[in-house]
């Protein structure tokens, strides 16, 4: 027979695994989109389109869009902020791996896109594109998603009828 403490610990582990699983589910679609977005952007740059034209197809914009979507989807959940942050922490570094691949292609064959302009080594590329680049996505996206959650929660509490408010 299990002790009460071990049962409580098991329930806490299940909750954490459930949150992680839900965050992974949130991140799946944006990760798949990002696997196509950066190569598409790379090809547009090779076709000669200027950077200011293809800027709108960046991973930051994708993270911002999904943070608003997740905020709308999660606002009535108890751990909405944690799920939002978890989804962004999973999505952002993984989405940046295609940028590293674009850097490698550009530097290997000296193609001349903006991906290969700034870094000379793998360590610089991984640090700047994956870690720093992920933070550049996570921080503003979490702020925007949190604002979305807060606004929707405030609207929900204001829309309660007069019978729902206790005197």
Backbone torsions as a table, in degrees:
resi	resn	phi	psi	omega
1	UNK	NA	137.5	-178.8
2	UNK	-82.2	145.8	177.3
3	UNK	-78.0	162.7	-178.9
4	UNK	-62.7	-39.5	179.6
5	UNK	-63.8	-42.6	-179.3
6	UNK	-68.1	-33.5	176.8
7	UNK	-67.1	-39.2	178.3
8	UNK	-65.3	-42.5	179.0
9	UNK	-62.7	-43.2	178.9
10	UNK	-62.3	-40.3	178.4
11	UNK	-65.2	-38.7	177.5
12	UNK	-64.5	-40.8	178.4
13	UNK	-64.3	-42.2	178.5
14	UNK	-62.6	-40.3	178.0
15	UNK	-62.7	-44.1	-179.9
16	UNK	-65.3	-41.2	177.9
17	UNK	-65.4	-37.5	178.3
18	UNK	-64.7	-42.5	177.5
19	UNK	-63.0	-43.8	178.5
20	UNK	-62.6	-43.3	178.8
21	UNK	-61.9	-42.7	178.8
22	UNK	-65.5	-39.8	177.7
23	UNK	-64.8	-39.5	175.7
24	UNK	-62.3	-42.0	177.8
25	UNK	-62.0	-40.3	177.6
26	UNK	-61.8	-39.0	-173.0
27	UNK	-80.5	-15.4	-173.9
28	UNK	-57.8	-54.2	-175.9
29	UNK	-64.0	-47.3	177.9
30	UNK	-61.9	-33.5	177.2
31	UNK	-64.2	-44.4	179.3
32	UNK	-62.3	-43.4	178.2
33	UNK	-61.8	-42.4	-177.9
34	UNK	-65.6	-28.5	178.2
35	UNK	-64.6	-24.1	177.9
36	UNK	-100.3	-27.5	-174.2
37	UNK	-65.6	-51.0	-178.4
38	UNK	-65.3	-44.5	175.6
39	UNK	-61.2	-36.6	177.1
40	UNK	-63.7	-44.2	178.3
41	UNK	-63.5	-40.8	177.7
42	UNK	-59.3	-45.0	179.8
43	UNK	-66.3	-38.0	176.9
44	UNK	-63.5	-37.9	177.8
45	UNK	-67.7	-38.5	176.4
46	UNK	-65.0	-31.2	179.1
47	UNK	-73.5	-8.8	174.8
48	UNK	103.4	3.1	177.4
49	UNK	-68.5	138.6	180.0
50	UNK	-70.2	156.1	-176.7
51	UNK	-57.1	-39.6	-177.9
52	UNK	-66.2	-21.3	177.7
53	UNK	-79.4	-41.9	-176.7
54	UNK	-90.0	-1.0	-179.8
55	UNK	-56.5	-35.8	-176.6
56	UNK	-66.0	-16.0	179.8
57	UNK	-92.8	27.1	-176.2
58	UNK	-85.2	163.3	179.3
59	UNK	-68.5	-29.4	177.0
60	UNK	-62.2	-44.8	179.3
61	UNK	-63.2	-37.0	177.9
62	UNK	-64.0	-43.6	178.5
63	UNK	-63.2	-42.1	179.1
64	UNK	-64.0	-43.5	179.7
65	UNK	-63.0	-44.5	-179.5
66	UNK	-70.9	-28.7	177.8
67	UNK	-67.3	-37.4	175.6
68	UNK	-66.9	-44.6	178.3
69	UNK	-59.7	-46.7	178.8
70	UNK	-64.2	-38.2	177.3
71	UNK	-59.4	-42.6	177.8
72	UNK	-66.1	-41.5	-177.4
73	UNK	-71.1	-33.3	-170.5
74	UNK	-104.9	-4.5	-167.3
75	UNK	-58.2	-28.7	-178.8
76	UNK	-93.0	7.2	178.1
77	UNK	-87.8	151.8	-177.7
78	UNK	-64.6	-40.7	-177.2
79	UNK	-111.9	45.8	-176.4
80	UNK	-61.0	-43.4	-177.8
81	UNK	-66.3	-38.7	179.1
82	UNK	-67.3	-41.4	177.5
83	UNK	-65.5	-41.2	177.1
84	UNK	-59.2	-49.9	179.8
85	UNK	-63.4	-42.4	178.8
86	UNK	-61.3	-44.6	178.3
87	UNK	-61.4	-41.0	179.2
88	UNK	-69.5	-37.9	179.2
89	UNK	-66.4	-32.8	177.5
90	UNK	-77.7	-47.2	-175.2
91	UNK	-66.3	-48.1	-168.0
92	UNK	-61.3	-52.7	-179.7
93	UNK	-64.1	-37.9	-179.2
94	UNK	-65.7	-40.6	-179.3
95	UNK	-64.0	-26.8	-177.8
96	UNK	-78.0	-13.0	-179.3
97	UNK	-64.0	-31.1	176.7
98	UNK	-67.9	-28.7	176.0
99	UNK	-68.0	-38.4	176.2
100	UNK	-63.8	-41.0	177.2
101	UNK	-63.0	-41.0	177.7
102	UNK	-64.4	-39.6	176.2
103	UNK	-59.6	-45.4	-178.3
104	UNK	-61.8	-46.3	178.6
105	UNK	-60.1	-44.1	-178.0
106	UNK	-66.0	-43.0	-179.0
107	UNK	-76.8	-33.9	-178.6
108	UNK	-65.3	-44.5	-176.6
109	UNK	-109.5	11.8	177.4
110	UNK	46.2	55.3	-176.5
111	UNK	-74.3	-39.0	176.1
112	UNK	99.1	20.8	175.4
113	UNK	-83.4	174.4	-179.7
114	UNK	-69.0	-17.5	-178.1
115	UNK	-64.3	-31.5	-176.8
116	UNK	-100.6	7.2	-173.9
117	UNK	-75.7	-31.5	-163.7
118	UNK	-104.2	-26.4	-171.2
119	UNK	-123.5	143.6	-176.3
120	UNK	-104.4	-20.8	-172.8
121	UNK	-130.7	159.2	177.8
122	UNK	-58.0	-41.2	-177.3
123	UNK	-64.2	-41.3	176.6
124	UNK	-63.1	-42.3	-177.7
125	UNK	-65.8	-47.4	-179.8
126	UNK	-63.8	-43.6	179.6
127	UNK	-61.8	-48.0	-174.2
128	UNK	-80.7	-40.7	-178.2
129	UNK	-81.8	-42.9	-174.9
130	UNK	-85.7	-49.4	-175.1
131	UNK	-81.9	-60.0	-179.1
132	UNK	-64.2	-43.9	179.0
133	UNK	-60.7	-38.1	177.4
134	UNK	-65.6	-40.8	177.8
135	UNK	-64.0	-37.4	177.6
136	UNK	-63.3	-29.2	176.1
137	UNK	-82.8	-46.0	-172.4
138	UNK	-64.3	-47.7	-172.0
139	UNK	-63.4	-55.9	180.0
140	UNK	-67.6	-33.3	179.4
141	UNK	-67.5	-39.2	177.6
142	UNK	-66.1	-39.9	177.7
143	UNK	-62.9	-47.1	-179.4
144	UNK	-64.7	-43.4	177.5
145	UNK	-64.3	-38.5	178.1
146	UNK	-65.9	-40.1	176.4
147	UNK	-62.8	-41.0	178.0
148	UNK	-60.9	-46.6	178.8
149	UNK	-61.3	-46.7	-178.0
150	UNK	-61.9	-43.4	179.6
151	UNK	-63.5	-45.7	-178.7
152	UNK	-66.5	-37.0	176.4
153	UNK	-66.8	-39.4	178.4
154	UNK	-66.1	-41.8	178.4
155	UNK	-64.3	-37.7	179.7
156	UNK	-65.8	-41.9	-179.0
157	UNK	-71.2	-31.5	178.7
158	UNK	-74.5	-31.8	-176.6
159	UNK	-78.3	-3.3	176.4
160	UNK	-63.7	142.5	-179.0
161	UNK	-70.6	167.6	-179.4
162	UNK	-64.0	-23.5	178.9
163	UNK	-74.3	-19.8	-178.8
164	UNK	-83.0	-15.4	-177.1
165	UNK	-95.6	128.7	178.9
166	UNK	-87.1	143.1	179.2
167	UNK	-87.8	NA	NA
